Amino acid sequence: MSRILVTGSADGLGRAAADALLSAGHEVVVHARNEERAAGTQGLVDRGAGLVLGDFADRDVVRRIAAELNEAAPLDAVIHNAGVWSGPAVMPVNIIAPYLLTALLRGPRRLVYLSSGSHYQGRIFLNGIDWQGDQPGSYADSKLFLTTLAAAVARLRPGVLSNAVDPGWVPTRMGGPGAPDDLELGHRTQAWLASSDDPQALTSGGYWYHQRRQQPHASVLDENFQDRLLHTLGEETGTALA
């Protein structure tokens, strides 16, 4: 049994992954932005899941959540599922929050980052990015940065299994009811990477789609770009990735 945090688990892929992990006997910590959104996790909490609350658009809240989790039982894995599609919170939620949690949380040996096929349209330019979220951010850019973060962690932390997952365009609140991909297949890969003893799930540095490794944007595997991104995020947040 593993202890696994699933961020953004009030609905959609995060809730589905948390539900699957609970059903498999794992200890799960779910996350919701606020009390209102936490209503979507009540069924999971009733089954024994822990709950953390906080808006990932606020860096101080992310730090507070990390401190709370570090004071509790150690986490074995984190699924970085929380994300937003558009608006000023794109960069704070989609890349700053997972970066801070990666830097601050002690102990997880498996990290899963929810990417998107949109990352292929992302731009590698780091100058001029509004990391604070004063202006609307680019979803594609945020997912390129997040996928690169996953690859950088795999390189720099050889004792940690770090992978990115494209869940597909699935019919969630974010994806919309007309999304063509399978919701069941959409959440299965991240739960598998976070908990399975399958030899393929015990690999690191992958970009996955429906339990198959894919080739990410070329810049994701560029160590120079990885280092520039980590340096930029470290300076922006005042927190280096150890």
N, C-alpha and C positions, 0 to 999 in steps of 0.2 A: 504494500500500500504506500502511495506517495501523497505528499501534501502539495497541492497545486493551486496557485493563484491564477484566476482567469479575469482579466480586466475587461470592463465593458460587457458584463454578463447579465444585464437586465433583460435583454431580448436578442433575437437573431442568432448569429453564429456563436457568440460568446455564451449565451444561455444554453444553446444546444450542446456545445462542448462541455460545459460544466455539468449538464444533466447526464451526458454519456459517462463522464469520469466518475460522478457519484454512483451511477448504476453499476460501474465496474468495481466499486468498493474503495475508491480513493477518497482521501480527505480533501475537500475543495474549499477554497476561499473565493467568494464571488465579490464583485465590485459594482457599485452603481454611483452615478454622478450625484444624486441627492435622494432625499427621503421619498419623493414622489416616484422617481425611477426605481427605487428599491422595491416597490410593490411588485415589480416583475420578477424579483428573485425570491419572493416569499415561499413559493413551493419548494425551492431548493434549500432555503434556510430551514424549513420545516423538516426536511430530510437530513439535516445535520450540517449543512454548509455554514461556514463562517461568512461574515459580511464586513466589508470596509466601504466607507462612504467618502466621496470627495470628487470635486470637479477637476479633471486633469488639465483644464485650461489655466489653472492657477498653480504656479510652481511651488509656492509655499505649501499648498495642499498636498501636492505630490510628495514633497519632503516629509510632511507629517504622516502620510500613509506609510511611506517607507520606514519611518521610525517605529510606528505601531507594529508593523509586520516584523521588524527586526527584534522587537521585544517579545514576540510570540514564538511558538514552535517554529523551527527552521522550515523554510520552503524547499522542496525538492525541484520544483519546476514553476515557471511562469509562462503563461500564454498572454502575450501582449496583443490583445484583441481590440481594445478601445480605439475608436477612430471616428472621425467626422469627414463628410464628403465635401463640404464647402463652408465658406465664411471665415471670419477672423481666427477661429479656434483650430484651423487645420494644422498649422505648424506646432502650436503649443501641445495639442493633444496627440497628433500623429507621430511626432518625432521627439520633441523636447521631453514629454512625459516618459516614454519608454527609455529614452537615454538616461534620464535621471534615475529611474527605477533600476536600470541595469547597473549604474554606477553605485547606487546606494544600498541595494538589497544584498544581504550577506547569505551565501550558502547555496542558492539554486544551481543545480548542475545541468539543468536543461532549460533552454530559453527558446521560445517560439514566437516569431514576429509575424503578424498578419500583414502581408504585402498585397499587391494587386497587379494584374496585368497592365494597369495604367502606369506602372513604374517605367515601362519601356519608353513612354513619352516624356519622362522626367528630364530636367536639365541639370547639368553637373556644375552650374555656376553657384558659388556659395556667397559671393559678395552681393550685398543689397537684399538678402533674404530678410523678411520681417519675422524674426523668430518670436517676438513678443506677441504677435497677433493683433496689432493695431489695424491692419488691413487684411482683407481676404487673402488666403494663401492658396498655392497650387497643390491640389491633391496629388497629381502625378509626381511633382517634385518631392512631396513629403514621403511618398511610397518608395521613390528611388533612394532617398536618404535612409529610410528605415531598412530597406533591403541591404544597403551598404553597411549599416550598423550591424546587422546580423552577421554578415560576412567578416567584418572587422573583429567582432567578438570571438568568432570561431578561430580566427588566426591568432589573436592575442591571448586567449584563454584556452589553452589546449585541454584543460581538464573539464571544460564545459561544452555541452552539445548545444550549439547555436544554429538555428535554421530559420529560414523565411518561408512563408506559405502563401501561395495565391489560391484563395478559396473559390475563385470563379465569380462570375456575376450571378449572384443567387438572390432569390426573392425574400430579402429582409427589408426592414424599415429603410435602410440606406439604399439597397439595390432596387427596391420597388417591386410591385406584384408581377410585372411582366418580365422579370429577369429570367433568362433561359436555363441557367445551370441548376444542378440538383443541390438542395439545401443539406440533405443528408451527407452527400459526398463533400460538400463545402466545409463541414466542421470536422469530418472524420480525421483528416490528416493532422490537424494540430493536436487533437487528443492523442492520436497515435504517437506523434513525435514527443509529446510530453510524458508519456507513461509506458510505452511498449518496450519489451525486451527483444523484439524482432531485430535481427542484425542490421537491417536497413535503417531502422529508427534510431539506432545507436551510432549513427554517423553525424558529422557536423559540417557546417558550411554550405548546406544545400539550399536551393530554391525549388520548392515543391509545388506540384499541382496534382491533386487527387492521388497522393502517395507515389508519385513519380517525379524524379528529379528533372528539372528543366534548366535551360541555359538562361541566366538573367541578363539584364543590360550589361554590356561589356564593362562599364565603369564600376559596377558592383565589385568586381574582382580585381580592380586596379588598386594596389596597395597604397600608391601615392594619393589617390582620391580618398581611400579609407582614412588615411592619416590626416589629410586636410580636413575631412569632415569631423573627425574626433577632436582635432585641435580647435576647430570653430565652435563646436558644441561645448567643449570644455571651457573655452573663454566666455562664451555666451552665458553659461549657467554658473560659472565659478566652481564647477565640480569636474575634476578629471576622472576619466575612466581608468581605474587601476588595472 
